[in-house]
Amino acid sequence: MAVGKNTVTGRFDADQDSVMKVVRKPRFVDNAVRHGEYTRVKAGFAVNKPTATDFVPTAERKYKLIEEEDTVRLLHNPTDSIRYEGAVYFDKDKVSTSSTLPALLVGAENNDQALVVSQIKDANKGTRYLVENLKGQDLANIGFTNKTIRFAQKVGVGLRTSDLAVRVAKANTSSINGVRARLPSSTFLAQDFYGVEAFSALRYLAKHDGYSPRGDRYGNVCYFPQNRIEREYLLTENRVVGGTINDNNETTPNRVVVRGKARANNHQNTVQVDDFGRQENGINEVPGGIHAPTAVTKASAKLIGQRMLKMAKNATGSRKLVDVLSATHMHPGDMVSYQSRTDNERYMLLGTRFDLDTRMSELHVNSVDVTLEDVLQRFQEIDVSGSIQANDERNRQFSTEEFSTSFGFKVKVTWQISERVDMNRGVGYTLGMNKRNSIHGNIFFQSTGVLINNGGGYAIGTTSFTTDGTAANSAFATDNQAIYTANGNKLGHIHLAGVGATTVVIKSASVHPIDNNEEIFIISTQTNPETRNSSLKIGTVHSNYLNSRRG
């Protein structure tokens, strides 16, 4: 990777075209931000120089603002030696009617105030800009009170949504076993999640990138693209004994109003997105619209609206497959290739119900991983970003209370310290072991090469076995290790002190016979779920609280 700065001038202007392999938080260097175009290519992702017209560099120069009827006129601030009143200069050029419009006019006294301009008009003195949405109002009516302005452009500094998803999930380790986020997204989002429940935060991220949070059978949270699947199963019509129940919803939304974050005092960033192809039988508008506070431009607000209508269109036509044979291995999130007599369709498995008595299953499938109701809820849920200020207040350690009284009062302060002493720390029950509890994985045996060497085999009740083939003391190196026969019967537990090259000794009498030349097996630890995820251990902790109260 190239040096991050110009070693001669000290400026942070060296080109960086490599994708970093380690995710790091954004950092400010001398109040500057490195930026570029992050695009998906065939080989992965690439970083290139930004398009010059997308970002307008500016200086700290201030301009004097004069309000007119529906326009504003900008002049250079006069000095004792300069009385220039012509067109203003911006980005080294004199502004004319054909010049590029500035992104925003931001107040120099209060940078929370801003204006959006739509056109440059001729002027005898200074430069005249047409202000949008100012009919019948003046600047004071819309809350703009600044007399000097700067040309500026607002930017958000954040992370990829897939990286944010991992950080959000890792911060909630008490309720989540693990998190997976394959196929990094190309969408960046600047958003803090103070006091926000993890899954709500993930659903909030899914509004912007087309991904979807879902859980797997081991309690892990997966943040994958909406059409990304882990497993796919073939299901024929003959296995669906009870038939299918279709849920054809023809009243899907075809119009939505997206309300993004206000760009300026005169620009509320509200757009209407229509799906004209589905408006033949009338308009079905999403009630209340969508609030998208991260959409700071009309283009980003429009993109969120288009994504919502597309997801709503794909989420129609769900169906239930009733009384399905041999489907207990299918789980939500899997893909089902359903073959009927006339067609072959692919569905996402949304939910399953198993009947243990009849061994029949009911499968709820759809073309995407959510129903229409889920799509509407996802985009209309309570605004996460709007609660940041309240959540930040709740996280403060100190607060100030103001009150008054006509009577005297005394203050009594009481404090309490509680200490929890944990017993049995670091010890727990491991999920996935053979028939140890209700949650377990498939068991696979590992070959040892140790063979029984006895003409008549060994009957039940044997503790010592003569062997050949692989040396027994090299195959078994762990005391109390369980050993099994070829048919899966447990023979016993290894007594390591008595094991030799041609002798296998177990601690208690065998409960199953074993034949001559039959191989001894052990459990393959690589197939146990706990070897793949370190979080699959539940500890039973006994705690005692020791209280000390003073006051």
Secondary structure, 3 states (H helix, E strand, C coil): CCCCCCCCCCCCCCCCCCCCCCCCCCCCECCECCCCEEEEECCEEEEECCCHHHCCCCCCCCEEEEECCCEEEEEECCCCCCCCCCCCEECCEECCCCCCCCCEEEECCCCCCEECEEEEECCCCCEEEEECCCCCCCCCCCCCCCCEEEEECCCCCCEEHHHHHHHHHHCCCCCCCCEECCCCCCCEECCCCCCCCHHHHHHHHHHHHCEEEEECCCCCEEEEECCCCCCEEEEEHHHECCCEEEECCCCCCCEEEEEECCCECCECCEEEEECHHHCCCCCCECCCCEEECCCCCHHHHHHHHHHHHHHHHHCCCEEEEEEEECCCCCCCCCEEEEECCCCEEEEEEEEEEEECCCCEEEEEEECCCCCHHHHHHHHHCCCCHHHHHHHHHHCCCCCCCCCCCCCCCCCCCCEEEEEEEEECCCCCEECECCCCCCCECCCCEEEEEEEECCCCCECCCCCEEEEEECCHHHHCCCCCCEEECCCCCEEEEECHHHCCCCEEEECCCCCCCECCCCEEEEECHHHCHHHHCCCCEECCCEEEEEEEEEC
